[in-house]
Amino acid sequence: MAAARTAFLDPIRNDKTRYRLKDLDIDKLPPFERPALVVTGRLDSSVGYRDAWRLMPRLPRAAFATLDRGEHGLPIDQQPVFAALVSDWLDRLD
């Protein structure tokens, strides 16, 4: 948490409408120039997955993955594939 970029995350944190990224003005967010990993679940009924892809222009060094059977609890429900994605991403960090 100490290393988090608050200028990037605060607009998301302050969204009081159930994490609705679709209402966030992505173009006003500063780019996050460090490596990032975004993993979403196609079956996530809490936050969805489509809106996360709108962040791509602001995350130029990010890897994006959507798990077709993934729900909101990806690290638990899809543990083997989630762990593989995170492990691979960590191995590729500079």
KAFEN-V994227 format. One record per residue. RES is the residue in one letter. PSI is psi in whole degrees, 0 to 359 (999 if undefined). Layout:
RES|PSI / RES|PSI
//
This chain:
M|327 / A|331 / A|0 / A|144 / R|99 / T|328 / A|328 / F|317 / L|331 / D|316 / P|327 / I|315 / R|325 / N|355 / D|110 / K|12 / T|55 / R|44 / Y|38 / R|96 / L|338 / K|337 / D|354 / L|133 / D|91 / I|323 / D|342 / K|351 / L|140 / P|147 / P|146 / F|108 / E|6 / R|165 / P|144 / A|157 / L|125 / V|116 / V|124 / T|162 / G|129 / R|333 / L|16 / D|108 / S|355 / S|307 / V|354 / G|190 / Y|333 / R|318 / D|331 / A|328 / W|339 / R|342 / L|346 / M|315 / P|335 / R|353 / L|72 / P|341 / R|22 / A|149 / A|134 / F|138 / A|139 / T|122 / L|123 / D|329 / R|12 / G|136 / E|201 / H|331 / G|53 / L|314 / P|338 / I|308 / D|327 / Q|43 / Q|312 / P|313 / V|324 / F|314 / A|321 / A|318 / L|314 / V|317 / S|314 / D|317 / W|315 / L|323 / D|333 / R|0 / L|146 / D|999
//
